[in-house]
Amino acid sequence: MTRFAKLRAGESIFETLTGKYHSPGGHAYYAAIWCNDEAEYAGPHFAMTADKVTIEASVNAYKAYIPFMSESYHRLPSSIIAEGLDIWEGAGDRGDAAMYLYGCSLFCLYLGDEKVARELWDAIKWCAEYCERMKTPEGVIRSDADELEGRFPTDGYANLSTSCLCCGGLRSAAKLAVSLGENALAKTYNERANELEAAIENYFGASLHGFETYRYSKGFDTLRAWICLPLCMGIEKRAKGTLDAMLSDYLWTEEGMLTCERSSENTSDTIWDRSTLYGMKCAFLAGESRRMMKPLLDYCHKRLVCDRVPYAVEAYPEGDKRHLSGESALFVRVITEGIFGILPESLDSFSFVASLPEGLERIDLKKIFISGSCFDISIVGDRYSVFENGREIKSGVTNGERIVIERTEK
């Protein structure tokens, strides 16, 4: 499944009038970019491939939004279309600046190229400032909707997705700021992230069906798939209740996680793979491989050999399981950022969790490019080994701790 996902993500690059762009494809979306598909989903994955074409396409996508980052701090367009020559603004503010902040910061850190990071740094700072200006009196981040563009109910004021992406983006931007010598700004971003984490707890934290988890918007009492996002951004306070809710009959199905729980008011069986994949990632990050390995393997079987094979899909019934490319990038990140727990720490370092998922005797991740160098990570039984360009640089006993790796070859 991972091999297919890497191909599907990487093949969807198009030569346009304004340069190479990654686009979702799927017989529907070509020569256009979005802050979720390209900036948030695909870019961080491509940074770890060392593939020049996909990295060029990602840089082009991030740069394409810069002309819209005005001093008036008007929202980013919903999509840049027509080979980069026009825009579509039909969805209002989807939290696009938060998506860009999160995705672009990760892209730069994973890539480990200071020159590229400096080229994109002003855009990252603009997005952080935009989000700060959209902060509500309650301390969360205001947006009209999320990337589903109002397909499911939202109050048009503040939703869990936008605030979580902003929180994660601020933490990554702070790491990047340190690498670029802006320590004071790093301190500011970390302080904002801490304040936002507290606001997310106060504003969205809720008990739903007995699960201590999150509501999507104020006053909503139905479970939504995006309850997984706080865990993905390192917010662990409601981890157990959130995982229990995700894997309950309210949300989990053989196709993955429902976008919104089944209830008397809602009979929808709609699934979007993007939230299912974020949900899988968050479970592994929380150390719950025991509970998530079977759902992950069932998902792989379903996507590889059952209906609409062999890739991750966009949604169903909407889109009839189109194979949009960004979802395949997210699947690879379930492995890299979920099972292995990889997280960039600076332009020159990253960390991973030395933990063997329950039921497996070994896991290997080979030729992963982070911080400008090539690494292999191997966990066999109770031992881990890390290689840089084929040379072992660190090893030890696995006990679930987070291991920091600094590149040794400049």
C-alpha positions in Angstrom: 0.0 0.0 0.0 2.9 2.3 0.8 4.5 1.7 -2.5 1.3 2.4 -4.4 0.8 5.5 -2.3 4.2 6.9 -3.2 3.6 6.4 -6.9 0.1 7.9 -6.8 1.3 11.0 -4.9 4.4 11.5 -7.0 2.9 10.9 -10.5 0.4 13.8 -10.2 2.7 16.6 -11.3 1.7 18.7 -14.3 3.7 21.2 -16.4 1.7 24.4 -16.6 2.1 27.8 -18.0 3.5 29.0 -14.7 5.6 26.0 -13.8 5.3 22.5 -12.4 2.5 21.9 -10.0 1.2 19.0 -8.0 -2.6 18.7 -8.4 -5.1 16.3 -7.0 -6.1 14.8 -10.4 -8.8 12.1 -10.1 -10.4 13.0 -13.5 -11.5 16.3 -11.9 -8.8 18.6 -10.6 -5.8 19.4 -12.8 -3.4 22.4 -13.0 -4.9 23.9 -9.8 -3.7 23.9 -6.2 -5.2 24.1 -2.7 -3.8 24.9 0.7 -5.0 21.5 2.0 -4.0 19.1 -0.8 -0.7 20.7 -1.9 0.4 22.8 1.1 -0.8 20.6 4.0 -0.9 17.0 2.7 1.6 16.6 -0.1 4.4 19.1 0.5 5.7 17.6 3.8 5.7 14.1 2.2 7.5 15.3 -1.0 10.2 17.0 1.1 11.2 13.5 2.4 11.6 12.0 -1.1 14.6 13.9 -2.5 12.7 13.8 -5.8 13.6 17.1 -7.6 10.4 17.3 -9.6 8.0 16.9 -6.6 10.1 19.3 -4.5 10.1 21.8 -7.3 6.3 21.5 -7.6 5.8 22.0 -3.9 8.0 25.1 -3.8 6.0 26.4 -6.8 2.7 25.8 -4.9 3.9 27.6 -1.8 5.2 30.5 -3.8 2.0 30.8 -5.8 0.2 32.0 -2.7 2.7 34.8 -1.9 1.1 37.4 -4.2 -2.1 37.1 -2.2 -0.4 37.7 1.1 -1.2 41.4 1.2 -0.7 44.0 4.0 -4.5 44.1 4.4 -4.4 40.5 5.5 -7.3 39.4 3.3 -7.9 35.7 3.3 -6.1 33.4 0.9 -8.1 32.2 -2.1 -9.8 28.8 -1.8 -7.8 27.6 -4.8 -5.4 28.9 -7.4 -6.7 27.6 -10.8 -6.2 27.8 -14.6 -2.5 26.9 -14.5 -1.8 29.6 -11.9 -3.5 32.4 -13.8 -6.8 32.7 -11.9 -8.3 32.0 -8.5 -11.5 30.5 -7.1 -12.8 32.0 -3.9 -16.1 30.3 -3.6 -15.5 28.6 -0.2 -14.6 31.7 1.9 -11.9 31.3 4.6 -11.4 27.5 5.0 -8.6 28.0 7.5 -6.2 28.2 4.5 -3.6 30.3 6.3 -3.5 27.7 9.1 -3.1 24.9 6.5 -0.3 26.8 4.8 1.4 27.6 8.1 1.4 24.0 9.2 2.3 22.4 5.9 4.9 24.9 4.7 6.8 24.9 8.1 7.0 21.1 8.0 8.1 21.1 4.4 11.0 23.5 5.1 12.1 21.6 8.2 12.0 18.2 6.5 13.8 19.5 3.4 16.6 21.0 5.5 17.5 23.5 2.8 18.1 26.9 4.4 17.9 28.7 1.1 14.4 27.4 0.4 13.4 28.1 4.0 14.4 31.7 3.7 12.6 32.1 0.4 9.3 30.9 2.1 9.9 32.3 5.6 8.0 35.6 5.0 5.0 33.6 3.7 5.1 31.5 6.9 5.2 34.6 9.1 2.4 36.2 7.1 0.2 33.1 7.8 1.1 33.2 11.5 0.1 36.8 11.7 -3.1 36.3 9.7 -4.1 33.6 12.2 -3.3 35.9 15.1 -5.6 38.5 13.6 -8.3 35.9 13.3 -8.1 35.0 17.0 -11.5 35.2 18.7 -12.1 36.6 22.2 -12.1 33.0 23.4 -8.6 32.5 22.0 -9.3 30.1 19.2 -8.9 30.8 15.4 -11.8 32.0 13.4 -12.7 30.6 9.9 -15.8 30.1 7.8 -15.2 26.4 7.5 -12.5 23.8 7.0 -11.4 22.0 3.8 -14.8 20.3 3.4 -16.1 23.8 2.6 -19.4 23.5 4.5 -20.5 20.1 3.2 -21.2 19.3 6.9 -22.5 21.8 9.4 -20.3 24.4 10.8 -21.2 27.6 12.7 -19.1 29.8 10.5 -17.3 31.2 13.5 -14.6 28.7 14.8 -14.0 25.0 14.2 -11.6 22.5 15.7 -9.7 21.9 12.4 -8.5 25.4 11.9 -7.4 26.0 15.5 -5.5 22.6 15.6 -3.7 23.3 12.4 -2.7 26.7 13.6 -1.4 25.3 16.9 0.7 22.6 15.1 1.9 25.2 12.6 3.0 27.6 15.2 5.1 24.9 16.9 6.8 24.0 13.7 7.3 27.6 12.7 9.0 28.2 16.1 11.5 25.4 15.3 12.2 26.9 11.9 12.6 30.4 13.5 15.4 29.0 15.8 17.1 27.5 12.8 17.0 30.9 11.0 18.3 32.8 14.0 15.0 34.4 15.1 14.9 33.2 18.7 12.6 36.0 19.9 10.0 35.1 17.2 10.3 31.5 18.1 9.5 32.3 21.7 6.5 34.3 20.6 5.2 31.5 18.4 5.6 28.9 21.2 3.8 31.2 23.6 0.9 31.6 21.1 0.8 27.8 20.6 0.6 27.2 24.3 -2.2 29.7 24.7 -4.0 28.2 21.7 -3.7 24.7 23.1 -5.4 25.9 26.3 -8.1 27.7 24.4 -8.8 24.6 22.3 -9.3 22.7 25.6 -11.6 25.3 27.0 -13.6 26.0 23.8 -13.8 22.6 22.1 -13.3 20.2 25.0 -16.5 18.2 25.6 -18.0 15.0 26.8 -19.9 13.4 23.9 -21.7 10.1 24.4 -19.6 9.7 27.5 -16.3 10.2 25.6 -14.0 12.9 26.9 -13.1 14.4 23.5 -13.8 17.5 21.4 -16.8 19.1 19.7 -16.3 20.4 16.2 -17.9 23.8 16.9 -19.5 25.5 19.9 -22.8 23.9 20.7 -22.4 20.9 18.4 -23.1 17.6 20.2 -22.3 15.1 17.4 -18.9 13.4 17.0 -16.9 14.5 14.0 -13.9 12.8 12.4 -11.6 15.8 13.1 -11.5 15.0 16.8 -8.2 13.3 15.8 -6.5 16.5 15.0 -5.5 17.7 18.5 -3.5 14.4 19.0 -1.8 14.9 15.6 -0.6 18.3 16.9 0.7 16.9 20.1 -2.3 17.8 22.3 -2.6 14.7 24.5 -5.0 15.7 27.3 -8.0 13.9 25.9 -6.1 11.1 24.1 -8.0 8.1 25.6 -11.5 9.5 25.2 -10.7 10.6 21.6 -9.3 7.2 20.6 -12.3 5.5 22.2 -14.7 7.8 20.3 -12.8 7.4 17.0 -12.9 3.6 17.2 -16.4 3.3 18.5 -19.5 2.3 16.4 -20.4 6.0 16.3 -17.6 6.8 13.8 -15.5 3.7 12.7 -16.7 1.6 9.8 -15.1 -0.9 7.4 -14.4 2.0 5.1 -12.7 4.1 7.8 -14.0 6.9 9.9 -17.3 8.6 9.2 -17.1 12.3 8.7 -19.9 12.8 11.2 -21.5 10.2 13.5 -24.7 8.4 12.6 -27.5 9.9 14.6 -31.3 10.4 14.4 -30.7 13.7 12.5 -27.9 12.4 10.3 -28.0 9.1 8.3 -25.0 9.9 6.2 -22.4 7.2 5.6 -19.9 9.7 4.1 -16.2 9.0 4.6 -13.3 11.1 3.6 -10.0 9.3 3.7 -8.1 12.4 4.7 -9.6 12.3 8.2 -9.3 8.5 8.5 -5.6 8.8 7.7 -5.1 11.6 10.2 -6.9 9.4 12.7 -4.6 6.5 12.1 -1.6 8.7 12.5 -2.8 10.1 15.7 -3.4 6.6 17.2 0.1 5.5 16.5 1.5 8.8 17.8 -0.5 8.1 21.0 1.2 4.7 21.3 -1.9 2.8 20.5 -0.5 0.4 17.9 -2.4 -2.4 19.7 -5.7 -0.9 18.8 -4.8 0.6 15.4 -2.8 -2.1 13.6 -5.9 -4.2 12.6 -7.9 -1.2 11.4 -4.8 -0.1 9.4 -4.4 -3.5 7.8 -8.1 -3.8 7.1 -8.0 -0.4 5.4 -5.0 -1.5 3.3 -6.9 -4.7 2.2 -10.0 -2.7 1.4 -8.2 -0.1 -0.7 -5.8 -2.5 -2.4 -8.0 -5.4 -3.5 -11.7 -4.5 -2.9 -13.8 -1.7 -4.4 -12.0 1.1 -6.4 -8.5 -0.3 -6.1 -5.6 0.3 -5.4 -5.2 3.7 -3.9 -6.4 5.8 -1.0 -9.5 7.7 -2.1 -11.0 11.1 -1.6 -14.5 10.4 -0.4 -17.6 8.3 -0.7 -20.4 8.6 -1.7 -19.3 12.1 -2.9 -16.8 11.6 -5.7 -17.5 7.9 -5.9 -14.0 7.1 -4.3 -12.0 9.2 -6.7 -8.2 8.6 -6.4 -7.1 12.1 -5.5 -3.4 12.3 -5.1 -3.0 14.1 -1.8 -4.6 11.3 0.2 -1.9 9.0 -1.0 0.7 11.4 0.4 -1.2 11.3 3.7 -1.1 7.5 3.7 2.7 7.5 3.5 2.7 10.0 6.4 0.8 7.4 8.5 3.9 5.3 8.2 6.6 8.0 8.5 5.0 10.3 11.1 2.6 7.8 12.7 4.3 4.4 13.0 7.8 5.8 13.2 6.7 9.0 14.9 9.1 11.1 12.8 9.0 14.8 13.6 11.4 17.5 12.4 13.2 19.4 15.2 15.3 21.9 13.1 16.8 22.3 9.7 19.5 19.9 10.8 17.7 17.4 13.1 14.7 15.2 13.5 13.3 12.8 16.1 11.4 9.5 15.9 9.8 7.1 18.4 11.8 3.9 18.9 8.8 1.6 19.4 7.9 -1.6 17.6 4.1 -1.8 16.9 2.4 -4.7 18.6 2.4 -7.9 16.5 5.4 -7.0 14.4 8.9 -8.5 14.7 10.6 -5.6 12.8 10.0 -2.5 10.9 12.3 -0.8 8.4 12.2 2.6 6.8 14.8 3.0 4.1 16.1 6.0 2.2 14.0 8.7 3.9 15.4 12.1 3.3 15.3 14.5 6.2 17.3 17.6 7.1 19.2 17.3 3.8 20.5 13.8 4.4 19.5 10.2 3.7 18.5 8.0 6.6 17.5 4.4 7.3 15.7 3.5 10.5 15.4 -0.1 11.6 13.6 -1.5 14.7 14.1 -5.2 15.3 12.8 -6.8 18.5 13.9 -4.5 21.3 16.7 -2.7 19.4 16.8 0.2 17.0 19.4 1.4 14.6 19.7 4.6 12.5 22.0 4.9 9.5 23.0 8.0 7.6 24.0 7.5 4.0 24.6 3.8 4.9 26.7 4.4 8.0 25.3 3.5 11.4 25.2 6.7 13.6 23.0 5.6 16.5 21.6 2.5 18.0 20.1 1.3 21.3 17.3 -0.5 23.2 13.8 0.4 22.3 11.6 1.5 25.2 9.2 3.8 23.4 11.2 7.0 23.9 11.7 9.8 21.4 15.2 9.7 19.9 16.7 12.9 18.4 18.9 12.5 15.4 21.2 15.2 14.1 22.7 14.9 10.6 26.4 14.4 10.7 27.1 15.1 7.0 26.7 18.7 5.9 
